[in-house]
Amino acid sequence: MDGFGTPPPAAAATSAVLDDDDLLGEILLRVAFPTSLVHAALVCKRWLGLASDPVFLHRFRDLHPPRLLGFYVRTTGRKPPQFVPVPQPPELAAVGRSPNIDLGTLGSDSPPRSLYVDCWNDLLLLTSFMDTNEPKRIVRCPLYPARYTTILPPVPDSSFHDGFTYDEGEIILDGGGDGLSSFYLALASKGQQTAVHVEITGISLQFPSLIGDGKVYNLASVGKIDKLFVLDLASSSLSLVNLPEEALPWRGRLSLADHSGVHLINVKDLEIRIWLHKMDSNGVPNWFLANTICLREIFGNHMIPIHMLVDVDDYYLAVHAVGFNAEFLFIEIDDVLYLVDIKCKVLKKVYEMTQEDTYFYTVSPFMMVSPPKFPVMKEGCDLKE
């Protein structure tokens, strides 16, 4: 450049691209990792504004779904859950080690009698049972263990109210708003009736509930029949939806679908079958078979001895956890836990029972935070415009 004259063509072309919000947004959209996106957002306020825009983040999530960092597994009654990382690219290696925090005492002088872990985004809901009947519930952030620890207040005393006896309940985490909210879902019975805003005969929930799109999903046993439990929080209406006949007898899990609906993942005849439940244009619920995976084929493709599946029926296969949008699942076969990538049909052994283990009590996937958490601009910050 001669003095303050015209910049060279290359610099002018670069400036033309980076000064265009639409083009810059497309470039940021192709950043592979959320950690890299946060670093890029620190360049200036304009880049931070583009990267943190909700519409942009929705597109970014579609292109780069949250990664599985690892899982918490509990295999004995007294031993606290342990974190097992899964391999990560170098850019996420440090993040993948962060969730390995000590869950032994949770701030008390002695370890809990039993401890349960539920994961939501980058947070853990820890429910510990000491020597008292009232459990202690703590929310922790493994990525920032020193900065984020919240003790939830005791749930309301609703053991008996208005003639109803509350037989079971659970805490559900929801991050659909500006922050994390917790709900307490209770089932109440009165004589031979059970009520969740409406009255039904003999209902019990099988798994921890899922919440998305303002609805609570679970599998419910009504008498001896399994049904999909859908509680609409806005209308306070409850639906019990028949499962596909091909999915019976039921052995599997649920997973929230992207945008709306829920996946039902079942193992039958040594096949993983993934069903999608959505409303059609007329508001009628329908089931669609979205994917099938043959376990014999996937074992053969990965050079894992197929004799493990000889004389093994569905009773000895257990699906312990499923990722969001049915992107992956954990399945137990012969005391070995496998991680199955549904999209790529890739299988990997991630945990094998030892003599110290009893059985797989719980398997809780821990995901990369989504959307990324950006720094808050402070007054007087000298970040470039």
Number of C-alpha atoms within 10 A of each C-alpha: 7 7 6 6 7 10 13 10 9 9 11 11 12 10 12 12 14 14 12 10 13 11 13 16 15 12 12 18 19 12 16 13 19 23 18 14 22 19 12 15 20 16 13 13 15 15 21 21 12 18 24 18 10 12 10 16 18 13 12 24 15 10 13 17 18 20 17 19 24 22 24 21 20 24 19 16 15 13 17 23 24 18 23 19 20 15 12 16 9 9 13 17 14 12 15 24 18 16 26 16 13 13 17 17 13 17 8 9 8 10 18 21 14 18 24 20 22 20 19 20 18 17 23 21 22 21 19 21 17 16 10 8 7 11 17 18 22 17 20 21 21 21 20 13 13 9 10 12 15 12 12 14 9 10 14 7 8 14 12 13 10 7 10 17 17 18 14 13 15 13 17 18 22 17 13 12 7 6 7 12 11 12 12 11 14 15 18 23 21 14 10 9 14 21 19 16 13 11 15 15 13 16 23 18 19 12 12 14 19 17 22 18 13 14 19 17 24 23 24 21 17 16 10 9 13 21 20 20 23 21 20 17 13 9 10 11 13 19 13 17 17 14 20 17 8 11 18 13 15 19 16 22 22 27 27 22 19 13 9 15 18 26 25 28 27 24 27 20 11 17 15 20 20 23 24 21 22 17 12 10 7 6 8 8 13 15 18 13 16 14 14 15 17 15 19 17 13 16 18 11 12 12 8 14 11 14 10 12 17 9 7 14 12 16 9 12 19 20 20 19 21 26 22 18 18 26 16 22 22 23 23 18 16 13 18 14 21 19 19 21 16 19 11 9 14 14 21 15 14 15 14 13 14 11 5 9 15 13 13 18 14 18 24 23 27 26 22 23 18 17 16 18 12 15 12 7 11 8 6 6 7 10 12 10 9
